[in-house]
Amino acid sequence: MSESLVSTEIQSAIVSKRILIADDSEIVRSVVRRFLRHKIGLEVCGEAVDGLDAIGKAKDLKPDLILVDFRMPNLNGVEVASIIKKELPHVRIILFTLFENQVPKTMATAAHIDVVVSKPDGINKLLESIQDVLATT
């Protein structure tokens, strides 16, 4: 199979996925939402402004992937991931954070977080991680 055919097949599978963005920064949510829609046509099915909102929206919307910030009001991203995975074990979770160094690998693994992406690594690194995670679902 040619490389371009594989890329097209993976792209088709990814575009049909639904994403929930959970971040207390409206600016971050807006930038990520626009980037995902325009770059690869992903559907952002919802946005959450804090940890409790993220859990409620995850239960209601049943996304395929949740992008969650580490530092948010009410519950942090690791707590959110742990709670959501108990109720929705199929959901993939990417922790997108400024505070990557505060999230040890063992903590992320225990919370069933698929990938930790540092915000300073940029939106392209996030996109690459999303593609990798969604291609394996």
C-alpha positions as CSV (number, residue, x, y, z in Angstrom):
1,M,0.0,0.0,0.0
2,S,1.3,3.4,-0.8
3,E,2.2,5.9,1.9
4,S,-0.3,8.5,0.5
5,L,-3.2,5.9,0.6
6,V,-2.4,5.0,4.2
7,S,-2.4,8.7,5.1
8,T,-5.8,9.2,3.3
9,E,-7.3,6.2,5.1
10,I,-6.0,7.4,8.5
11,Q,-7.2,11.0,7.7
12,S,-10.7,9.7,6.8
13,A,-10.9,7.7,10.1
14,I,-9.7,10.7,12.1
15,V,-12.1,13.3,10.6
16,S,-15.1,11.2,11.8
17,K,-14.0,11.5,15.4
18,R,-15.5,13.9,17.9
19,I,-13.4,16.0,20.3
20,L,-14.2,17.7,23.6
21,I,-11.8,20.6,24.6
22,A,-11.5,21.2,28.3
23,D,-9.5,24.3,29.2
24,D,-10.2,27.2,31.5
25,S,-8.7,29.6,28.9
26,E,-11.2,30.8,26.3
27,I,-8.3,31.9,24.1
28,V,-6.7,28.4,24.2
29,R,-10.1,26.7,23.5
30,S,-10.7,29.1,20.6
31,V,-7.3,28.6,19.0
32,V,-7.4,24.8,19.3
33,R,-11.0,24.6,18.0
34,R,-10.2,26.8,14.9
35,F,-7.0,24.9,14.2
36,L,-8.6,21.4,14.4
37,R,-11.5,22.5,12.2
38,H,-9.5,24.2,9.6
39,K,-6.4,21.9,9.5
40,I,-8.0,18.5,9.4
41,G,-11.8,19.1,9.7
42,L,-12.2,17.5,13.1
43,E,-15.5,18.0,14.8
44,V,-15.2,19.8,18.2
45,C,-18.4,18.6,19.8
46,G,-18.1,20.7,22.9
47,E,-16.0,22.8,25.2
48,A,-15.6,22.7,29.0
49,V,-14.4,25.6,31.2
50,D,-13.4,23.6,34.3
51,G,-13.0,20.0,35.6
52,L,-16.6,19.5,36.7
53,D,-17.8,20.9,33.4
54,A,-15.5,18.5,31.5
55,I,-16.9,15.5,33.3
56,G,-20.5,16.5,32.7
57,K,-19.9,17.3,29.0
58,A,-18.0,14.1,28.5
59,K,-20.9,12.0,29.9
60,D,-23.4,13.9,27.8
61,L,-21.5,14.2,24.5
62,K,-19.5,11.0,24.6
63,P,-16.6,12.3,22.5
64,D,-13.9,10.0,21.0
65,L,-11.2,12.2,22.4
66,I,-10.8,14.8,25.2
67,L,-8.1,17.4,25.2
68,V,-7.8,18.4,28.8
69,D,-5.7,21.0,30.6
70,F,-3.9,20.1,33.7
71,R,-4.6,23.2,35.8
72,M,-8.3,24.0,35.8
73,P,-10.7,25.1,38.5
74,N,-12.7,22.5,40.5
75,L,-10.7,19.5,39.3
76,N,-7.4,19.2,37.5
77,G,-6.9,17.4,34.3
78,V,-5.5,14.2,35.9
79,E,-8.5,14.0,38.3
80,V,-10.8,14.6,35.3
81,A,-9.2,11.9,33.3
82,S,-9.3,9.3,36.1
83,I,-13.1,10.0,36.7
84,I,-14.0,10.0,33.0
85,K,-12.1,6.8,32.2
86,K,-14.1,4.9,34.9
87,E,-17.4,5.9,33.2
88,L,-16.2,6.1,29.6
89,P,-13.3,3.7,29.2
90,H,-13.2,4.0,25.4
91,V,-12.5,7.7,25.4
92,R,-9.0,8.7,24.5
93,I,-7.5,11.6,26.6
94,I,-4.7,14.0,25.8
95,L,-3.4,16.2,28.6
96,F,-2.4,19.5,26.9
97,T,-0.7,21.6,29.5
98,L,1.9,24.3,30.4
99,F,2.9,22.2,33.4
100,E,4.1,19.0,31.8
101,N,6.9,18.7,34.3
102,Q,4.3,18.6,37.1
103,V,2.7,15.5,35.7
104,P,4.9,12.4,36.3
105,K,4.6,9.6,33.8
106,T,3.3,7.3,36.5
107,M,0.6,9.8,37.4
108,A,-0.5,10.1,33.8
109,T,-0.5,6.3,33.3
110,A,-2.5,5.8,36.5
111,A,-5.1,8.2,35.3
112,H,-5.2,6.5,31.9
113,I,-4.1,9.5,30.0
114,D,-2.9,8.5,26.5
115,V,-0.5,11.3,25.9
116,V,0.8,14.4,27.7
117,V,1.6,17.3,25.3
118,S,3.3,20.5,26.5
119,K,1.6,23.7,25.2
120,P,5.0,25.3,24.6
121,D,5.7,22.4,22.1
122,G,3.0,24.1,20.0
123,I,-0.2,23.3,18.1
124,N,1.6,21.2,15.5
125,K,2.8,18.8,18.2
126,L,-0.8,18.6,19.5
127,L,-2.1,17.8,16.0
128,E,0.5,15.1,15.6
129,S,-0.5,13.6,19.0
130,I,-4.2,13.7,18.1
131,Q,-3.6,12.0,14.8
132,D,-1.5,9.3,16.5
133,V,-4.1,8.7,19.2
134,L,-7.1,8.7,16.9
135,A,-5.4,6.4,14.3
136,T,-5.1,3.7,17.0
137,T,-8.8,3.8,18.1
